[in-house]
């Protein structure tokens, strides 16, 4: 948990918190920017086509990050009728793609900085966070980007069923329970990809 890290290593806490805020902001901005470019003005009306973290961070999701170690940002509102089926796929994929892009930049930078400890203290957590966000959000679990990508690729009936489920008041709780129950295989997938990324960077 981040609060535990604050007590052990305040500098590492600040670096990790800033990396997390930046990564979440870029993820949500990717969704908003893509929807805006595809002709949906909804994200712009809600002030989401911005790199201002305050527009993207969710108070409850941020508290969960601090106390539980798992949280979320505000979902970007998108009008599916405006962007269409393939537009929704592009919007859903845009968030993880932003995280993958940041991770790739980190990998290149890690190859260049050598033994610079200050840069390593920033780049390694930034790489890890963006790998986690990309992999986790690409999982085909309702409310995550992966499920919306699957919905766009498969018959429309599946997309409608997923959309109806996500609109139910209990959907968030059910998904959180499922993620908690399935946390070990989920974390194993994330750790495997993280290990691969660190190996590419020469730190495995």
RAUR-V201929 format. One record per backbone hydrogen bond with DSSP energy under -1.0 kcal/mol. CO is the residue of the C=O (numbers start at 0). NH is the residue of the N-H. E is the energy in kcal/mol with one decimal. If there is no record, write none. Layout:
# RAUR-V201929
CO,NH,E + CO,NH,E
This chain:
# RAUR-V201929
0,4,-1.5 + 1,5,-1.9 + 2,6,-1.2 + 3,7,-1.7 + 4,8,-3.4 + 8,12,-2.2 + 9,13,-2.3 + 10,14,-2.3 + 11,15,-2.8 + 12,16,-2.8 + 13,17,-2.4 + 14,18,-2.5 + 15,19,-2.4 + 16,20,-2.6 + 17,21,-2.5 + 18,22,-2.3 + 19,23,-2.6 + 20,24,-2.3 + 21,25,-2.4 + 22,26,-2.0 + 23,27,-2.4 + 24,28,-2.7 + 25,29,-2.1 + 26,30,-1.4 + 27,31,-2.4 + 28,32,-3.4 + 29,33,-1.9 + 30,34,-2.3 + 31,35,-2.4 + 32,36,-2.5 + 33,37,-1.5 + 34,39,-2.5 + 35,38,-1.4 + 40,44,-2.4 + 41,45,-1.6 + 42,47,-3.1 + 43,46,-1.5 + 47,49,-2.0 + 51,54,-1.6 + 52,55,-1.5 + 52,56,-2.4 + 55,73,-3.2 + 57,61,-2.8 + 58,62,-2.1 + 59,63,-2.4 + 60,64,-1.7 + 61,65,-1.8 + 62,66,-2.6 + 63,67,-3.0 + 63,68,-1.7 + 65,2,-1.4 + 78,81,-1.1 + 78,82,-1.6 + 79,83,-2.2 + 83,87,-2.3 + 84,88,-1.4 + 85,89,-2.2 + 86,90,-2.7 + 87,91,-2.7 + 88,92,-2.4 + 89,93,-1.5 + 92,96,-2.2 + 93,97,-1.9 + 94,98,-1.7 + 95,99,-2.6 + 96,100,-2.5 + 97,101,-2.2 + 98,102,-2.4 + 99,103,-2.4 + 100,104,-2.2 + 101,105,-2.5 + 102,106,-2.3 + 103,107,-2.3 + 104,108,-2.7 + 105,109,-2.7 + 106,110,-1.4 + 108,112,-2.2 + 112,115,-1.3 + 115,119,-2.3 + 116,120,-2.2 + 118,122,-3.3 + 119,123,-2.1 + 121,125,-1.7 + 122,126,-2.7 + 123,127,-2.6 + 124,128,-2.8 + 125,129,-1.9 + 126,130,-2.2 + 127,131,-2.3 + 128,132,-2.7 + 129,133,-2.2 + 130,134,-2.7 + 131,135,-2.7 + 132,136,-1.9 + 133,137,-1.1 + 135,138,-1.3 + 136,145,-2.8 + 138,140,-2.5 + 140,143,-2.2 + 143,147,-1.1 + 144,148,-2.1 + 145,149,-2.3 + 146,150,-2.2 + 147,151,-1.5 + 148,152,-1.5 + 149,153,-1.9 + 154,157,-1.4 + 154,158,-1.2 + 155,159,-2.6 + 156,160,-2.3 + 157,161,-2.5 + 158,162,-2.4 + 159,163,-2.6 + 160,164,-2.2 + 161,165,-2.5 + 162,166,-1.2 + 164,167,-1.4 + 167,170,-1.5 + 169,173,-2.4 + 170,174,-2.5 + 171,175,-2.5 + 172,176,-2.3 + 173,177,-2.4 + 174,178,-2.8 + 175,179,-2.2 + 176,180,-2.5 + 177,181,-2.8 + 179,182,-1.0 + 181,185,-2.0 + 182,186,-3.2 + 183,187,-2.1 + 184,188,-2.0 + 185,189,-2.2 + 186,190,-3.1 + 187,191,-2.2 + 188,192,-2.0 + 189,193,-2.6 + 190,194,-2.7 + 191,195,-1.9 + 192,196,-2.4 + 193,197,-2.7 + 194,198,-2.1 + 195,199,-2.2 + 196,200,-1.9 + 197,202,-3.5
